[in-house]
Amino acid sequence: MTVKSFLGAPTRPPLLNGTRTWDENVLSAASDWNAQGAAVQITVQVGGPFADPCGRQGRGHACDNTGPAGDNPIIFANDFCGRDFGDIIQLTNNCYQPDTGAMVNAPVFINAKVRWNAYDGRIRFDTSTGVPEPVYDIRRVILHELGHVLGLAHPDEADPPQAVVAIMNSRVSNIDRLQQDDVEGLLAIYPRSAPGPQPTPSQGCSVAPKETTGWFWGTAFAFLVVIRGIGRSAGWGHLRNRVRF
Ligand SMILES: [Zn+2]
């Protein structure tokens, strides 16, 4: 799959990890997933034609607030298509085919109103104003969001919740690299030997623009998929990430 990074560069490079652009950190995070030998590779395209993901499902929008099928942009945004981020720092809006769980697309929105840098290790805080403010590491957050683009969900929000060490847990933490559970999740969806089963969504959104073939799933049906999916899955597959991370 291809993701398109439209993050560009900070005003004053370099970033703390020595990179000069945000895009370099998208490339680096993608290479972490790609190194696991799964039957999926993330190709990062920097820049290029931009299709605004915001809009109602229909022409040019595979789901509400996702762009054309297969289009996975990563963008800074002041809100999520007009909705306030609240305490969310990044949001991936996944669009699936409810019948098969196949990924359609997943734009990643990065909250431009919080502070970003790129570094390894413990989460940093800026104390220069007297009130400590978190400065988020964009690399680990992109690593997490690419997991959503691949179809992984939060293990700590699965039903039942899984108490595991993972970059895919719902809160940003001092973990800055993939953990065993993350890799196991990736390989559960995309086994090493062959293109495997598609991710099973734990929630649903209606994916099918009527002008395309075969997908005629309404919102009500998608809701049924939500209930059924929660009952049967361990949480892999994730439709709309609306948590802090
Ligand atoms: Zn998440």
Boltz pocket constraint, residues with backbone or C-beta under 6 A from the ligand:
constraints:
  - pocket:
      binder: B
      contacts: [[A, 144], [A, 148], [A, 154], [A, 168], [A, 169], [A, 170], [A, 241], [A, 243], [A, 245]]
      max_distance: 6.0
